[in-house]
């Protein structure tokens, strides 16, 4: 494609150089001549201006006639370009999560299957045998257990537990046991209610495993039986009559050691109670905390300048739980 920048000016020049037609009047001829000269002058001025512009932009074309100035532009022929072809890969699809994603179900494998002898489930005394097995492995033969060994494998059960007696029957037996050793029956009844709630089979959960109505330790009960020369009988903390006998004898022993000064095995010495009320309170406190701790509290009371014969002076040196226990037992006597 060619562009001729001088085409327009050349056409104007051709028109200016063309002879004007004859007119009928002289005025028309003069007008045409004047117009022609005016256009010619204007064209010359335009040519000079364009020539100066051309000389400024293209110095090499200063001497080239305007009509020979040519310019050409060469554009790259349009062509089709194919985009790069890439193999299509299947898009990865995220696995679908079920709605109950928090619950998982584990499928058992053969290694987790247990073989259980169904016949053993119907026999509560016979030990149940379980064995892991895998396919292709021979079954293990169960060992032969003799009757004697089977009896030895059974859990040992404490001797026959006496049935729970009615509350009225227990109260009656407590009155008889208390009167036998010279104690106030109302005091023993209130103490048993605080200890076990009249439950013959009660066992403490404080870690000491105190048992029975009076919640005696096994060591204490056996020691009391040895003192009473009752070696012929077997110690059973859940026997209500035996537990009442040992409990009331122990409570009477505590009354005795605080009635007169007594030297204890742990080098503590008890002080005599001032009256029956203090004697009863000191004995109940010793039943809960131990005679050694109460004797120690009496000694500290004496060192503080107070009379250890009165329970109210000794109470501040006893544990809070013991003070509450004494108040509950002594105050509960009125119910009986």
Secondary structure, 3 states (H helix, E strand, C coil): CEEECCHHHHHHHHHHHCCCCCCCCHHHHHHHHHHHHHHHHHHHHHHHHHHHHHHHHCHHHCCCCHHHCEEECCCCCCCCCCCCCCCCCCCCCCCCCCCCCCCCCCCCCHHHCEEECHHHHCCCCCCCCEEECCCCCCCCCCCCCCHHHHHHHCCCCCCCCCCCCCHHHHHHHHHHHHHHHCCCHHHHHHHHHHHCCCCCCCECCCCCCCECCCCECHHHHHHHHHHCCCCCCCCCCCCHHHHHHHHHHHHHHHHHHCCCCCECCCCCECCCCCCHHHHHHHHHHHHHHCHHHHHHHHHHHHHCCCCCCCHHHHHHHCCHHHHHHHHHHHHHHHHC
